[in-house]
C-alpha cells in the first residue's frame, strides 16, 4: 500500500462513527473503508455505508477464504476489514475499527497512524452507550467491561484525543491528519 493509512479507534460509544463522518465531510480527499460486521443494523445506519452486515456463518466463510486484512470479535459480534478496500495507489484511507483490530493493523502496516479516541470519563461513556437505546443491559455491561480494558491500551497508539466536545475533537483530529 503506497498511500497513507489513518486508523480511528476507541471504545464503543466514544463517538468514532460521528467523528469519521465529520472528518470525511471536511476532507473529501480521504477515502474510507467499510467494515463487515455480524451485529444487527442500528436505526439510521445504511448497508454498505456504515457497515456491511452479514451473518456469522458468512463472516466465518470470509475468514476461511482469507478475505480480511484484519478481523476481531468484540462484545459478541465479529468485525473485519476486507482486503480489497486497502488495495489503493496513492490515496489517504481512513479506517474506523475496534481497538484490537487497530493494533493488528499497526503490525501489518507499521507506517499507519493510529488515533485513539477516549471518553472524558467512563461515566460519560456509559451515558452515551445507554443514550443510543440500541443495547440491552447485558450488552451494555459487556461493552463497558471491554472499554475499561481498551482504555488501558491507550499508550500503544500514536495519538490520543479526548472526545469531550465534538467540534474541538474533530478539529484536533483534522490537525493530526494534516501533519501526517
MDAnalysis code that builds the backbone (N, CA, C; Angstrom):
import MDAnalysis as mda
import numpy as np

u = mda.Universe.empty(540, n_residues=180, atom_resindex=np.repeat(np.arange(180), 3), trajectory=True)
u.add_TopologyAttr("name", ["N", "CA", "C"] * 180)
u.add_TopologyAttr("resid", np.arange(1, 181))
u.add_TopologyAttr("resname", ["UNK", "UNK", "UNK", "UNK", "UNK", "UNK", "UNK", "UNK", "UNK", "UNK", "UNK", "UNK", "UNK", "UNK", "UNK", "UNK", "UNK", "UNK", "UNK", "UNK", "UNK", "UNK", "UNK", "UNK", "UNK", "UNK", "UNK", "UNK", "UNK", "UNK", "UNK", "UNK", "UNK", "UNK", "UNK", "UNK", "UNK", "UNK", "UNK", "UNK", "UNK", "UNK", "UNK", "UNK", "UNK", "UNK", "UNK", "UNK", "UNK", "UNK", "UNK", "UNK", "UNK", "UNK", "UNK", "UNK", "UNK", "UNK", "UNK", "UNK", "UNK", "UNK", "UNK", "UNK", "UNK", "UNK", "UNK", "UNK", "UNK", "UNK", "UNK", "UNK", "UNK", "UNK", "UNK", "UNK", "UNK", "UNK", "UNK", "UNK", "UNK", "UNK", "UNK", "UNK", "UNK", "UNK", "UNK", "UNK", "UNK", "UNK", "UNK", "UNK", "UNK", "UNK", "UNK", "UNK", "UNK", "UNK", "UNK", "UNK", "UNK", "UNK", "UNK", "UNK", "UNK", "UNK", "UNK", "UNK", "UNK", "UNK", "UNK", "UNK", "UNK", "UNK", "UNK", "UNK", "UNK", "UNK", "UNK", "UNK", "UNK", "UNK", "UNK", "UNK", "UNK", "UNK", "UNK", "UNK", "UNK", "UNK", "UNK", "UNK", "UNK", "UNK", "UNK", "UNK", "UNK", "UNK", "UNK", "UNK", "UNK", "UNK", "UNK", "UNK", "UNK", "UNK", "UNK", "UNK", "UNK", "UNK", "UNK", "UNK", "UNK", "UNK", "UNK", "UNK", "UNK", "UNK", "UNK", "UNK", "UNK", "UNK", "UNK", "UNK", "UNK", "UNK", "UNK", "UNK", "UNK", "UNK", "UNK", "UNK", "UNK", "UNK", "UNK", "UNK", "UNK", "UNK", "UNK", "UNK"])
u.atoms.positions = np.array([
    [0.838, -1.174, 0.000],
    [0.000, 0.000, 0.000],
    [0.883, 1.238, 0.000],
    [0.710, 2.106, -0.987],
    [1.562, 3.276, -1.127],
    [0.980, 4.522, -0.479],
    [-0.325, 4.576, -0.257],
    [-0.956, 5.759, 0.327],
    [-0.780, 5.804, 1.828],
    [-1.424, 6.787, 2.456],
    [-1.394, 6.922, 3.913],
    [-2.594, 6.188, 4.507],
    [-2.358, 5.560, 5.635],
    [-3.422, 4.841, 6.325],
    [-3.604, 5.453, 7.707],
    [-4.820, 5.940, 7.966],
    [-5.179, 6.536, 9.246],
    [-6.211, 5.627, 9.897],
    [-5.974, 5.261, 11.157],
    [-6.883, 4.371, 11.866],
    [-7.476, 5.121, 13.052],
    [-8.792, 5.205, 13.073],
    [-9.535, 5.849, 14.157],
    [-10.143, 4.743, 15.007],
    [-9.810, 4.742, 16.296],
    [-10.288, 3.679, 17.160],
    [-10.602, 4.212, 18.552],
    [-11.213, 3.400, 19.353],
    [-11.561, 3.742, 20.729],
    [-12.707, 2.856, 21.166],
    [-13.094, 2.974, 22.419],
    [-14.159, 2.123, 22.949],
    [-15.506, 2.366, 22.273],
    [-16.363, 1.393, 22.361],
    [-17.733, 1.514, 21.880],
    [-18.401, 2.696, 22.567],
    [-19.089, 3.529, 21.788],
    [-19.823, 4.653, 22.350],
    [-19.030, 5.935, 22.481],
    [-17.758, 5.917, 22.081],
    [-16.911, 7.097, 22.254],
    [-17.153, 8.159, 21.174],
    [-17.835, 7.771, 20.089],
    [-18.139, 8.738, 19.040],
    [-17.322, 8.579, 17.775],
    [-16.728, 7.411, 17.579],
    [-15.895, 7.186, 16.392],
    [-16.674, 7.411, 15.103],
    [-17.883, 6.876, 15.027],
    [-18.678, 6.991, 13.809],
    [-19.025, 8.432, 13.485],
    [-19.398, 9.189, 14.478],
    [-19.724, 10.602, 14.273],
    [-18.482, 11.366, 13.834],
    [-17.359, 11.094, 14.480],
    [-16.111, 11.758, 14.103],
    [-15.701, 11.389, 12.680],
    [-15.836, 10.112, 12.332],
    [-15.496, 9.666, 10.975],
    [-16.292, 10.449, 9.950],
    [-17.597, 10.585, 10.159],
    [-18.446, 11.301, 9.206],
    [-18.027, 12.760, 9.079],
    [-17.698, 13.383, 10.195],
    [-17.287, 14.791, 10.173],
    [-15.939, 14.964, 9.462],
    [-15.038, 14.043, 9.709],
    [-13.720, 14.103, 9.063],
    [-13.859, 13.949, 7.551],
    [-14.654, 12.978, 7.124],
    [-14.830, 12.751, 5.688],
    [-15.543, 13.924, 5.020],
    [-16.420, 14.568, 5.741],
    [-17.104, 15.743, 5.200],
    [-16.110, 16.889, 5.015],
    [-15.207, 17.050, 5.970],
    [-14.215, 18.123, 5.903],
    [-13.079, 17.808, 4.939],
    [-12.823, 16.526, 4.708],
    [-11.702, 16.104, 3.864],
    [-12.174, 15.116, 2.797],
    [-12.802, 15.608, 1.722],
    [-13.299, 14.709, 0.678],
    [-12.193, 13.963, -0.073],
    [-10.940, 14.352, 0.134],
    [-9.818, 13.653, -0.486],
    [-9.507, 12.336, 0.209],
    [-10.086, 12.108, 1.370],
    [-9.836, 10.883, 2.127],
    [-10.910, 9.858, 1.788],
    [-10.457, 8.637, 1.526],
    [-11.378, 7.530, 1.257],
    [-11.487, 6.694, 2.522],
    [-12.662, 6.149, 2.781],
    [-12.846, 5.332, 3.974],
    [-13.012, 3.865, 3.616],
    [-12.706, 3.031, 4.583],
    [-13.026, 1.623, 4.449],
    [-14.363, 1.395, 5.144],
    [-15.057, 0.372, 4.736],
    [-16.317, -0.006, 5.375],
    [-16.135, -1.422, 5.906],
    [-16.265, -1.569, 7.211],
    [-16.066, -2.866, 7.852],
    [-17.262, -3.776, 7.634],
    [-17.001, -5.052, 7.777],
    [-18.037, -6.078, 7.763],
    [-18.310, -6.433, 9.218],
    [-19.573, -6.603, 9.593],
    [-19.902, -6.975, 10.965],
    [-21.052, -7.975, 11.010],
    [-21.074, -8.714, 12.115],
    [-22.183, -9.651, 12.354],
    [-23.234, -9.046, 13.268],
    [-23.006, -7.836, 13.754],
    [-24.002, -7.248, 14.651],
    [-25.198, -6.753, 13.857],
    [-26.300, -6.543, 14.563],
    [-27.527, -6.057, 13.936],
    [-27.375, -4.591, 13.521],
    [-28.045, -4.221, 12.450],
    [-28.049, -2.845, 11.997],
    [-28.821, -1.990, 13.003],
    [-28.270, -0.823, 13.320],
    [-28.935, 0.105, 14.229],
    [-29.786, 1.086, 13.424],
    [-30.770, 1.690, 14.054],
    [-31.571, 2.709, 13.357],
    [-30.674, 3.823, 12.824],
    [-30.904, 4.210, 11.580],
    [-30.127, 5.279, 10.961],
    [-28.898, 4.802, 10.217],
    [-28.525, 3.536, 10.375],
    [-27.363, 3.013, 9.654],
    [-27.780, 2.559, 8.259],
    [-26.807, 2.589, 7.354],
    [-27.046, 2.212, 5.964],
    [-26.090, 1.104, 5.567],
    [-26.627, 0.047, 4.987],
    [-25.831, -1.071, 4.473],
    [-24.843, -0.547, 3.443],
    [-23.569, -0.931, 3.614],
    [-22.544, -0.536, 2.659],
    [-21.960, 0.843, 2.917],
    [-22.590, 1.590, 3.775],
    [-22.065, 2.918, 4.110],
    [-21.495, 2.904, 5.527],
    [-22.266, 2.396, 6.479],
    [-21.784, 2.295, 7.856],
    [-21.039, 0.985, 8.073],
    [-21.620, -0.090, 7.623],
    [-21.048, -1.437, 7.690],
    [-21.653, -2.263, 6.567],
    [-21.016, -3.408, 6.314],
    [-21.661, -4.467, 5.553],
    [-22.119, -5.464, 6.611],
    [-23.420, -5.666, 6.727],
    [-23.989, -6.527, 7.757],
    [-24.158, -7.932, 7.193],
    [-23.522, -8.907, 7.852],
    [-23.573, -10.287, 7.381],
    [-23.878, -11.218, 8.550],
    [-24.251, -12.432, 8.229],
    [-24.470, -13.449, 9.260],
    [-23.113, -13.937, 9.785],
    [-23.138, -14.551, 10.940],
    [-21.901, -15.133, 11.481],
    [-21.370, -16.210, 10.534],
    [-22.262, -16.975, 9.966],
    [-21.847, -18.015, 9.021],
    [-21.087, -17.403, 7.842],
    [-21.630, -16.332, 7.266],
    [-20.964, -15.671, 6.128],
    [-19.628, -15.078, 6.557],
    [-19.571, -14.502, 7.755],
    [-18.320, -13.922, 8.257],
    [-17.254, -15.017, 8.369],
    [-17.633, -16.167, 8.916],
    [-16.683, -17.277, 9.046],
    [-16.211, -17.769, 7.683],
    [-17.098, -17.770, 6.699],
    [-16.690, -18.121, 5.336],
    [-15.648, -17.125, 4.808],
    [-15.853, -15.851, 5.089],
    [-14.913, -14.821, 4.644],
    [-13.543, -15.019, 5.303],
    [-13.528, -15.438, 6.565],
    [-12.260, -15.739, 7.238],
    [-11.577, -16.914, 6.534],
    [-12.342, -17.970, 6.276],
    [-11.784, -19.157, 5.622],
    [-11.200, -18.837, 4.245],
    [-11.805, -17.883, 3.546],
    [-11.333, -17.501, 2.213],
    [-10.291, -16.382, 2.272],
    [-9.810, -16.075, 3.479],
    [-8.755, -15.073, 3.678],
    [-9.123, -13.723, 3.052],
    [-10.366, -13.278, 3.295],
    [-10.856, -12.039, 2.700],
    [-10.613, -10.804, 3.560],
    [-10.101, -10.979, 4.789],
    [-9.902, -9.845, 5.689],
    [-8.427, -9.515, 5.851],
    [-8.137, -8.216, 5.946],
    [-6.793, -7.779, 6.329],
    [-6.636, -7.909, 7.833],
    [-7.739, -7.703, 8.541],
    [-7.795, -7.891, 9.994],
    [-9.235, -8.173, 10.362],
    [-9.412, -8.878, 11.461],
    [-10.758, -9.088, 11.999],
    [-10.631, -9.364, 13.486],
    [-11.722, -9.122, 14.201],
    [-11.734, -9.365, 15.635],
    [-13.163, -9.635, 16.081],
    [-13.285, -10.239, 17.246],
    [-14.601, -10.404, 17.859],
    [-14.683, -9.417, 19.005],
    [-15.778, -8.680, 19.067],
    [-15.941, -7.628, 20.066],
    [-17.369, -7.667, 20.591],
    [-17.508, -7.794, 21.882],
    [-18.820, -7.782, 22.547],
    [-19.799, -8.761, 21.889],
    [-19.289, -9.927, 21.501],
    [-20.147, -10.966, 20.948],
    [-20.409, -10.878, 19.457],
    [-19.846, -9.873, 18.798],
    [-20.006, -9.731, 17.349],
    [-18.645, -9.682, 16.684],
    [-18.615, -10.031, 15.407],
    [-17.370, -10.011, 14.648],
    [-17.313, -8.772, 13.765],
    [-16.093, -8.250, 13.600],
    [-15.846, -7.081, 12.768],
    [-14.588, -7.347, 11.958],
    [-14.581, -6.951, 10.698],
    [-13.387, -7.148, 9.883],
    [-13.309, -6.163, 8.736],
    [-12.085, -5.955, 8.262],
    [-11.843, -5.062, 7.126],
    [-11.477, -5.901, 5.913],
    [-12.293, -5.846, 4.861],
    [-11.983, -6.608, 3.648],
    [-10.685, -6.140, 3.003],
    [-9.854, -7.073, 2.581],
    [-8.564, -6.765, 1.967],
    [-8.699, -5.852, 0.756],
    [-9.699, -6.094, -0.069],
    [-9.794, -5.335, -1.323],
    [-9.947, -3.831, -1.102],
    [-10.367, -3.420, 0.101],
    [-10.551, -1.996, 0.365],
    [-9.238, -1.264, 0.623],
    [-8.160, -1.993, 0.860],
    [-6.871, -1.358, 1.108],
    [-5.956, -1.395, -0.110],
    [-6.419, -1.979, -1.181],
    [-5.622, -2.024, -2.395],
    [-5.817, -0.715, -3.150],
    [-4.933, 0.225, -2.898],
    [-5.054, 1.547, -3.497],
    [-3.677, 2.088, -3.834],
    [-3.634, 3.057, -4.707],
    [-2.368, 3.620, -5.143],
    [-1.825, 4.608, -4.115],
    [-2.151, 5.865, -4.320],
    [-1.545, 6.921, -3.536],
    [-2.611, 7.741, -2.837],
    [-3.469, 7.092, -2.097],
    [-4.615, 7.748, -1.502],
    [-4.548, 7.624, 0.020],
    [-5.098, 8.617, 0.706],
    [-5.221, 8.522, 2.160],
    [-6.509, 7.764, 2.466],
    [-6.383, 6.767, 3.323],
    [-7.520, 5.931, 3.682],
    [-7.755, 6.045, 5.182],
    [-9.014, 6.217, 5.555],
    [-9.412, 6.290, 6.961],
    [-10.164, 5.019, 7.321],
    [-9.691, 4.358, 8.366],
    [-10.359, 3.170, 8.891],
    [-10.920, 3.510, 10.265],
    [-12.156, 3.133, 10.504],
    [-12.748, 3.228, 11.844],
    [-12.978, 1.795, 12.296],
    [-12.116, 1.332, 13.208],
    [-12.195, -0.065, 13.623],
    [-12.010, -0.183, 15.130],
    [-12.244, -1.384, 15.637],
    [-12.109, -1.658, 17.059],
    [-10.635, -1.636, 17.468],
    [-10.395, -1.508, 18.749],
    [-9.045, -1.335, 19.281],
    [-8.121, -2.489, 18.911],
    [-8.565, -3.727, 19.096],
    [-7.700, -4.865, 18.777],
    [-7.386, -4.900, 17.285],
    [-8.368, -4.600, 16.455],
    [-8.134, -4.543, 15.017],
    [-7.118, -3.473, 14.662],
    [-7.177, -2.332, 15.345],
    [-6.220, -1.248, 15.091],
    [-4.801, -1.698, 15.432],
    [-4.643, -2.396, 16.544],
    [-3.320, -2.888, 16.909],
    [-2.817, -3.922, 15.895],
    [-3.733, -4.722, 15.362],
    [-3.356, -5.673, 14.318],
    [-2.905, -4.948, 13.055],
    [-3.603, -3.879, 12.695],
    [-3.240, -3.100, 11.505],
    [-1.840, -2.523, 11.657],
    [-1.492, -2.043, 12.841],
    [-0.171, -1.459, 13.076],
    [0.927, -2.486, 12.843],
    [0.658, -3.749, 13.141],
    [1.644, -4.800, 12.890],
    [1.817, -5.046, 11.388],
    [0.715, -4.945, 10.652],
    [0.751, -5.201, 9.208],
    [1.271, -3.982, 8.446],
    [0.858, -2.791, 8.890],
    [1.241, -1.528, 8.253],
    [1.895, -0.629, 9.311],
    [3.184, -0.796, 9.565],
    [3.850, -0.034, 10.628],
    [3.777, 1.487, 10.446],
    [3.604, 1.960, 9.217],
    [3.526, 3.399, 8.971],
    [2.126, 3.967, 9.181],
    [1.155, 3.117, 9.480],
    [-0.210, 3.598, 9.713],
    [-0.204, 4.524, 10.932],
    [-1.055, 5.533, 10.884],
    [-1.188, 6.478, 12.009],
    [-2.423, 6.079, 12.801],
    [-2.228, 5.662, 14.054],
    [-3.327, 5.196, 14.890],
    [-3.759, 6.294, 15.864],
    [-5.032, 6.681, 15.776],
    [-5.601, 7.708, 16.639],
    [-6.616, 7.049, 17.570],
    [-6.352, 7.140, 18.860],
    [-7.232, 6.571, 19.872],
    [-8.151, 7.678, 20.383],
    [-9.457, 7.462, 20.268],
    [-10.443, 8.418, 20.769],
    [-10.910, 7.910, 22.130],
    [-10.694, 8.739, 23.149],
    [-11.056, 8.363, 24.523],
    [-12.224, 9.216, 25.009],
    [-13.022, 8.660, 25.901],
    [-14.098, 9.459, 26.507],
    [-13.519, 10.316, 27.627],
    [-14.221, 11.386, 28.012],
    [-13.746, 12.177, 29.145],
    [-13.777, 11.383, 30.451],
    [-14.687, 10.394, 30.548],
    [-14.771, 9.532, 31.726],
    [-15.578, 8.286, 31.370],
    [-15.473, 7.269, 32.204],
    [-16.283, 6.061, 32.000],
    [-17.762, 6.355, 32.204],
    [-18.083, 7.264, 33.116],
    [-19.488, 7.625, 33.332],
    [-20.086, 8.271, 32.084],
    [-19.321, 9.131, 31.435],
    [-19.786, 9.755, 30.188],
    [-19.977, 8.697, 29.113],
    [-19.024, 7.776, 29.027],
    [-19.122, 6.703, 28.037],
    [-20.372, 5.866, 28.285],
    [-20.617, 5.506, 29.535],
    [-21.804, 4.715, 29.865],
    [-23.073, 5.466, 29.468],
    [-23.124, 6.757, 29.748],
    [-24.303, 7.560, 29.391],
    [-24.509, 7.580, 27.879],
    [-23.423, 7.658, 27.106],
    [-23.529, 7.660, 25.646],
    [-24.057, 6.322, 25.130],
    [-23.531, 5.230, 25.678],
    [-23.980, 3.900, 25.239],
    [-25.460, 3.704, 25.592],
    [-25.831, 4.082, 26.802],
    [-27.233, 3.944, 27.216],
    [-28.125, 4.866, 26.391],
    [-27.627, 6.038, 26.045],
    [-28.403, 7.016, 25.295],
    [-28.728, 6.586, 23.876],
    [-27.969, 5.643, 23.336],
    [-28.257, 5.149, 21.982],
    [-29.542, 4.337, 21.949],
    [-29.908, 3.760, 23.108],
    [-31.102, 2.912, 23.200],
    [-31.094, 1.768, 22.191],
    [-29.906, 1.200, 21.956],
    [-29.800, 0.105, 20.996],
    [-29.235, -1.168, 21.629],
    [-28.881, -1.094, 22.919],
    [-28.237, -2.230, 23.554],
    [-28.999, -2.637, 24.811],
    [-29.098, -3.954, 25.034],
    [-29.723, -4.407, 26.273],
    [-28.698, -4.318, 27.409],
    [-29.153, -4.534, 28.625],
    [-28.296, -4.343, 29.799],
    [-27.052, -5.236, 29.770],
    [-27.216, -6.480, 29.347],
    [-26.079, -7.392, 29.264],
    [-25.043, -6.862, 28.284],
    [-25.500, -6.389, 27.141],
    [-24.586, -5.854, 26.126],
    [-23.897, -4.585, 26.635],
    [-24.634, -3.733, 27.321],
    [-24.043, -2.505, 27.870],
    [-22.933, -2.857, 28.855],
    [-23.191, -3.784, 29.757],
    [-22.178, -4.187, 30.733],
    [-20.954, -4.790, 30.050],
    [-21.189, -5.600, 29.021],
    [-20.086, -6.210, 28.275],
    [-19.247, -5.129, 27.597],
    [-19.907, -4.159, 26.955],
    [-19.196, -3.072, 26.278],
    [-18.396, -2.215, 27.265],
    [-18.949, -1.971, 28.438],
    [-18.226, -1.176, 29.436],
    [-17.016, -1.928, 29.977],
    [-17.150, -3.227, 30.157],
    [-16.009, -4.021, 30.615],
    [-14.900, -4.019, 29.568],
    [-15.271, -4.193, 28.308],
    [-14.284, -4.143, 27.228],
    [-13.658, -2.750, 27.164],
    [-14.462, -1.709, 27.331],
    [-13.954, -0.329, 27.294],
    [-12.902, -0.101, 28.379],
    [-13.137, -0.637, 29.574],
    [-12.153, -0.481, 30.653],
    [-10.805, -1.078, 30.239],
    [-10.840, -2.225, 29.607],
    [-9.604, -2.870, 29.146],
    [-8.972, -2.076, 28.002],
    [-9.798, -1.610, 27.078],
    [-9.276, -0.851, 25.931],
    [-8.621, 0.456, 26.371],
    [-9.193, 1.122, 27.346],
    [-8.619, 2.380, 27.827],
    [-7.211, 2.176, 28.401],
    [-6.919, 0.979, 28.866],
    [-5.582, 0.666, 29.369],
    [-4.563, 0.517, 28.240],
    [-5.046, 0.432, 27.002],
    [-4.183, 0.244, 25.834],
    [-3.787, 1.563, 25.161],
    [-4.256, 2.702, 25.676],
    [-4.052, 3.998, 25.022],
    [-2.606, 4.292, 24.658],
    [-1.682, 3.895, 25.522],
    [-0.275, 4.230, 25.296],
    [0.337, 3.508, 24.094],
    [-0.376, 2.573, 23.505],
    [0.118, 1.848, 22.330],
    [-0.214, 2.571, 21.026],
    [-0.886, 3.715, 21.118],
    [-1.346, 4.430, 19.925],
    [-0.516, 5.683, 19.689],
    [-0.498, 6.143, 18.445],
    [0.301, 7.308, 18.067],
    [-0.229, 8.589, 18.698],
    [-1.533, 8.720, 18.811],
    [-2.159, 9.917, 19.368],
    [-3.391, 9.496, 20.154],
    [-3.685, 10.262, 21.188],
    [-4.912, 10.073, 21.966],
    [-5.636, 11.413, 21.989],
    [-6.904, 11.399, 21.604],
    [-7.733, 12.606, 21.681],
    [-8.934, 12.287, 22.571],
    [-9.313, 13.259, 23.373],
    [-10.456, 13.096, 24.271],
    [-11.679, 13.689, 23.579],
    [-12.710, 12.884, 23.411],
    [-13.939, 13.375, 22.783],
    [-14.870, 13.919, 23.867],
    [-14.498, 15.082, 24.376],
    [-15.334, 15.735, 25.383],
    [-16.213, 16.807, 24.755],
    [-15.791, 17.311, 23.591],
    [-16.551, 18.316, 22.842],
    [-16.329, 18.005, 21.369],
    [-17.388, 17.652, 20.666],
    [-17.295, 17.111, 19.317],
    [-16.542, 18.023, 18.346],
    [-16.847, 19.298, 18.332],
    [-16.195, 20.215, 17.395],
    [-14.692, 20.300, 17.653],
    [-14.318, 20.444, 18.928],
    [-12.903, 20.532, 19.277],
    [-12.172, 19.243, 18.925],
    [-12.792, 18.110, 19.214],
    [-12.183, 16.811, 18.924],
    [-12.006, 16.625, 17.417],
    [-13.020, 17.005, 16.642],
    [-12.924, 16.912, 15.186],
    [-11.761, 17.751, 14.677],
    [-11.664, 18.994, 15.147],
    [-10.576, 19.892, 14.722],
    [-9.207, 19.325, 15.098],
    [-9.113, 18.739, 16.277],
    [-7.847, 18.151, 16.706],
    [-7.439, 17.005, 15.780],
    [-8.390, 16.160, 15.419],
    [-8.074, 15.044, 14.517],
    [-7.704, 15.569, 13.131],
    [-8.429, 16.575, 12.638],
    [-8.096, 17.149, 11.329],
    [-6.677, 17.737, 11.335],
    [-6.275, 18.353, 12.417],
    [-4.910, 18.869, 12.515],
    [-3.901, 17.724, 12.495],
    [-4.209, 16.635, 13.185],
    [-3.319, 15.460, 13.178],
    [-3.186, 14.889, 11.773],
    [-4.294, 14.870, 11.039],
    [-4.260, 14.351, 9.670],
    [-3.411, 15.240, 8.771],
    [-3.485, 16.530, 8.968],
    [-2.705, 17.461, 8.150],
    [-1.220, 17.320, 8.413],
    [-0.854, 16.947, 9.639],
    [0.563, 16.818, 9.981],
    [1.134, 15.458, 9.601],
    [0.310, 14.534, 9.185],
    [0.767, 13.172, 8.864],
    [1.145, 13.065, 7.405],
])
